[in-house]
Amino acid sequence: MAKKIKLILAAFLMALTAGIFTTSTVFAEDGGYEKAPIHLQVSPAKLKVSIKPGSSYVGSMKVMNVGARAFDYEVTATPYSVSGEEYSPNYTAEATYSQMSQWITFDKKTQKGTLQPEQIVDVTFTVNVPNDVPAGGQYAAIMAQTSSGNAEDANIKTIHRVGMILYASVPGETRECAEITKNTVNSFYFNPPITVSSLVKNCGNIEQTATYTVKMYPLFSNEAVFSNEENPATLDIYPDTSRFNSISWDGAPRIGIFKVTQIVDFGGSSENREVTKYVLICPLWLLFVIIALIFFIIFWLVSRARDRKRGRSAAAGRSGKESNSDKEKEEK
Amino acid sequence: MSKSTKVIAALGVVAGLGVAALPAFTYAASSVAGEVELSVNVDEAIAMTIKGNAEQAAGVDVYTPTGATTIDGHTVGSLYDSTSLESSSSSAALLPNAADTTTATSQIKVYTNAAGGFTLSVKDADTNTALVHDTDSTKTIPAGATITAGTAAWGYKGGSVTNFAAIAATDATVYSQNAPTSGGATIDMTYGVSTASDQATGTYTDTIIYTATTN
C-alpha cells in the first residue's frame, strides 16, 4: 500500500512540474501617432472655485484643436448632476445643486469661432452669483462642441462635445458629511479578475472627495502583487448621492490565495473604512477535480479498511474452523 | 494496481496538469531613469475625436431593374450590389422591409489624463428621436431597440451597450472608466436601421450628441 501511495504522489508531482516552467510574452506594438482629422480638446478637465452670493467670478477654459483639420466650435454651459449609483452624468436636469449654469455668461469674441490645427483659444466665462444662492456646492459643465467632420449627405450626423466640470462652493452653512455604506471584498472567484467594490454616500451639501486604496498580497508574503497605494483612485461624491466604485486586478493568476485590503478615505471617520479578506481564486473545473479526488481517496481508504476487516474476520473464521476440526479429530 | 487506485492516480495527474497549465506567474520590467532631470507641468485635459461611416443607413430606394417582379407596388429580387453600400453615401439604399445592423459606424476616441477617468454619453440633439424624412417630416423611422426587417426602427450599440438601444433625448452612458486613458480609449459604435414594408422612399436623418467629461 505504501508503494501505491508513493506511486500516486509521484504521478501528481510529475504532472505538476511537467508544465510549470512556461513563459508567456506580452508585448505592445508601438505605432506612430497619426492626427485625427477633427480632434477637440479642452483644459482643464475640472475646475474648483469659491463663489460668494452677489459677486462675480471670472474664469477661463482652453479650447484646443489638436487634430489635422480646422473646425467650427461653440461653447455653452449646461447643468451637471448625476443619477444612480453608477453616476450617469445628466447635463439637462436643473436641481438644487446644479443651478449654476444659469448664472454663466461668455465673452462673445471667444464663445464661437473656427479653430485651425494647433490653435488654442482661451474662452472667458463669468459666473454672476445671485444674492440668495444657498450655501454648499454648485455644479455645471462648460462644453465645447463641434459638428464639423460630418459628411454633407450623412444620415446620422454626430455632434461631439467635451466638457470641463465646474465645481463651486458657496460659503455659509456648508455641511461636510459622508459615510461608507458598503466596502466589499468577495472571498471566492472562479476566474480573474479579483474585484473590490464600495458604496459611499454624501449626506452633506458640498462634494466630498473619496480616495480608494487597494493592496493584494500572496498568502505567504508581505510584498504586494497589486497595489495602487502610490496612485490611489480618487472620485468626487456629490451632495445627496451615493457613488458605487470598483477596482479590479485584471492580471490576477487563475489560481491562488491572496490577502486583499481596501481602504476608503474621505477625510472623516466612518465604519467600514477598511476591509481585509482572504480570497481564493480557482477555476470551477479544477475545483470539481480536486473534490472528486478527495472523495475517491476517502472512498479508497474506507474500502481498504473494510477489506482489512473482512480479511481479519475471514482469517478468524478459518482459524476457528481449523481449531474446531482439530478438536473433532481429537474427540474422534 | 486496483481499479480505485488507478482512478485516484488519474485524477491526481489531471489535477497536477491543471495546476501546472495555469499561468501562476506575473512579472514586470522596470526602466532606469536618465541622468538629466527635466521638469514639465502638464495640466489636466480631456479630448475626443470621432470618425465614422454613418453615411449609410437611412436612404430608402425602390429599384426597378429589367425583369423584376412587382408585388403590391414593391420591387423584389436582388436589387443592389452589397459593395455599393459601403462606397456610396446617398445612393446607399436600404430597401423597404430590410435591415442593416453592421454598416453604419462611428469610432470615438477619448483621451484624458484626469485621475478620475471619464464618462462618454450619447443623446439625441433634440426631443424628436426619430430619423426624419428630408422633405416630409411626417415620415419617420422611430428610435427603437428591435431592428427587424419589416418594422421601422433605428438604434445604436457599442461600448458598454451590448444590444441595440433606442436613442433618447437625455444622456445615456455609453462607456466609463475610472482611470486616465493610455493611448486613448476607443469606443466603436454601430447604428442599426430597419425599414417597414411600405417605407416611403427618400433620405432620413437625425443628429446625435456624444459628450465626454471627466469623472
Boltz contact constraints between the chains, C-beta under 6 A:
constraints:
  - contact:
      token1: [A, 4]
      token2: [B, 5]
      max_distance: 6.0
  - contact:
      token1: [A, 8]
      token2: [B, 8]
      max_distance: 6.0
  - contact:
      token1: [A, 8]
      token2: [B, 9]
      max_distance: 6.0
  - contact:
      token1: [A, 8]
      token2: [B, 12]
      max_distance: 6.0
  - contact:
      token1: [A, 11]
      token2: [B, 9]
      max_distance: 6.0
  - contact:
      token1: [A, 11]
      token2: [B, 12]
      max_distance: 6.0
  - contact:
      token1: [A, 11]
      token2: [B, 13]
      max_distance: 6.0
  - contact:
      token1: [A, 12]
      token2: [B, 12]
      max_distance: 6.0
  - contact:
      token1: [A, 12]
      token2: [B, 16]
      max_distance: 6.0
  - contact:
      token1: [A, 15]
      token2: [B, 13]
      max_distance: 6.0
  - contact:
      token1: [A, 15]
      token2: [B, 16]
      max_distance: 6.0
  - contact:
      token1: [A, 15]
      token2: [B, 17]
      max_distance: 6.0
  - contact:
      token1: [A, 16]
      token2: [B, 16]
      max_distance: 6.0
  - contact:
      token1: [A, 16]
      token2: [B, 19]
      max_distance: 6.0
  - contact:
      token1: [A, 16]
      token2: [B, 20]
      max_distance: 6.0
  - contact:
      token1: [A, 18]
      token2: [B, 20]
      max_distance: 6.0
  - contact:
      token1: [A, 19]
      token2: [B, 20]
      max_distance: 6.0
  - contact:
      token1: [A, 19]
      token2: [B, 21]
      max_distance: 6.0
  - contact:
      token1: [A, 20]
      token2: [B, 20]
      max_distance: 6.0
  - contact:
      token1: [A, 36]
      token2: [B, 49]
      max_distance: 6.0
  - contact:
      token1: [A, 39]
      token2: [B, 49]
      max_distance: 6.0
  - contact:
      token1: [A, 40]
      token2: [B, 48]
      max_distance: 6.0
  - contact:
      token1: [A, 41]
      token2: [B, 45]
      max_distance: 6.0
  - contact:
      token1: [A, 41]
      token2: [B, 47]
      max_distance: 6.0
  - contact:
      token1: [A, 43]
      token2: [B, 43]
      max_distance: 6.0
  - contact:
      token1: [A, 43]
      token2: [B, 45]
      max_distance: 6.0
  - contact:
      token1: [A, 44]
      token2: [B, 43]
      max_distance: 6.0
  - contact:
      token1: [A, 44]
      token2: [B, 44]
      max_distance: 6.0
  - contact:
      token1: [A, 45]
      token2: [B, 44]
      max_distance: 6.0
  - contact:
      token1: [A, 45]
      token2: [B, 45]
      max_distance: 6.0
  - contact:
      token1: [A, 45]
      token2: [B, 46]
      max_distance: 6.0
  - contact:
      token1: [A, 45]
      token2: [B, 114]
      max_distance: 6.0
  - contact:
      token1: [A, 45]
      token2: [B, 214]
      max_distance: 6.0
  - contact:
      token1: [A, 46]
      token2: [B, 214]
      max_distance: 6.0
  - contact:
      token1: [A, 88]
      token2: [B, 173]
      max_distance: 6.0
  - contact:
      token1: [A, 89]
      token2: [B, 119]
      max_distance: 6.0
  - contact:
      token1: [A, 89]
      token2: [B, 121]
      max_distance: 6.0
  - contact:
      token1: [A, 91]
      token2: [B, 171]
      max_distance: 6.0
  - contact:
      token1: [A, 92]
      token2: [B, 170]
      max_distance: 6.0
  - contact:
      token1: [A, 141]
      token2: [B, 213]
      max_distance: 6.0
  - contact:
      token1: [A, 151]
      token2: [B, 55]
      max_distance: 6.0
  - contact:
      token1: [A, 153]
      token2: [B, 89]
      max_distance: 6.0
  - contact:
      token1: [A, 153]
      token2: [B, 90]
      max_distance: 6.0
  - contact:
      token1: [A, 154]
      token2: [B, 54]
      max_distance: 6.0
  - contact:
      token1: [A, 154]
      token2: [B, 55]
      max_distance: 6.0
  - contact:
      token1: [A, 155]
      token2: [B, 57]
      max_distance: 6.0
  - contact:
      token1: [A, 155]
      token2: [B, 58]
      max_distance: 6.0
  - contact:
      token1: [A, 155]
      token2: [B, 205]
      max_distance: 6.0
  - contact:
      token1: [A, 156]
      token2: [B, 54]
      max_distance: 6.0
  - contact:
      token1: [A, 156]
      token2: [B, 57]
      max_distance: 6.0
  - contact:
      token1: [A, 156]
      token2: [B, 191]
      max_distance: 6.0
  - contact:
      token1: [A, 157]
      token2: [B, 207]
      max_distance: 6.0
  - contact:
      token1: [A, 158]
      token2: [B, 50]
      max_distance: 6.0
  - contact:
      token1: [A, 158]
      token2: [B, 208]
      max_distance: 6.0
  - contact:
      token1: [A, 159]
      token2: [B, 209]
      max_distance: 6.0
  - contact:
      token1: [A, 160]
      token2: [B, 48]
      max_distance: 6.0
  - contact:
      token1: [A, 160]
      token2: [B, 50]
      max_distance: 6.0
  - contact:
      token1: [A, 160]
      token2: [B, 210]
      max_distance: 6.0
  - contact:
      token1: [A, 161]
      token2: [B, 211]
      max_distance: 6.0
  - contact:
      token1: [A, 162]
      token2: [B, 46]
      max_distance: 6.0
  - contact:
      token1: [A, 162]
      token2: [B, 48]
      max_distance: 6.0
  - contact:
      token1: [A, 162]
      token2: [B, 212]
      max_distance: 6.0
  - contact:
      token1: [A, 163]
      token2: [B, 213]
      max_distance: 6.0
  - contact:
      token1: [A, 165]
      token2: [B, 213]
      max_distance: 6.0
  - contact:
      token1: [A, 233]
      token2: [B, 178]
      max_distance: 6.0
  - contact:
      token1: [A, 234]
      token2: [B, 115]
      max_distance: 6.0
  - contact:
      token1: [A, 235]
      token2: [B, 116]
      max_distance: 6.0
  - contact:
      token1: [A, 251]
      token2: [B, 26]
      max_distance: 6.0
  - contact:
      token1: [A, 253]
      token2: [B, 24]
      max_distance: 6.0
  - contact:
      token1: [A, 254]
      token2: [B, 22]
      max_distance: 6.0
  - contact:
      token1: [A, 255]
      token2: [B, 22]
      max_distance: 6.0
  - contact:
      token1: [A, 286]
      token2: [B, 18]
      max_distance: 6.0
  - contact:
      token1: [A, 289]
      token2: [B, 14]
      max_distance: 6.0
  - contact:
      token1: [A, 289]
      token2: [B, 15]
      max_distance: 6.0
  - contact:
      token1: [A, 290]
      token2: [B, 15]
      max_distance: 6.0
  - contact:
      token1: [A, 292]
      token2: [B, 11]
      max_distance: 6.0
  - contact:
      token1: [A, 293]
      token2: [B, 11]
      max_distance: 6.0
  - contact:
      token1: [A, 293]
      token2: [B, 15]
      max_distance: 6.0
  - contact:
      token1: [A, 296]
      token2: [B, 7]
      max_distance: 6.0
  - contact:
      token1: [A, 296]
      token2: [B, 8]
      max_distance: 6.0
  - contact:
      token1: [A, 300]
      token2: [B, 4]
      max_distance: 6.0
  - contact:
      token1: [A, 300]
      token2: [B, 8]
      max_distance: 6.0
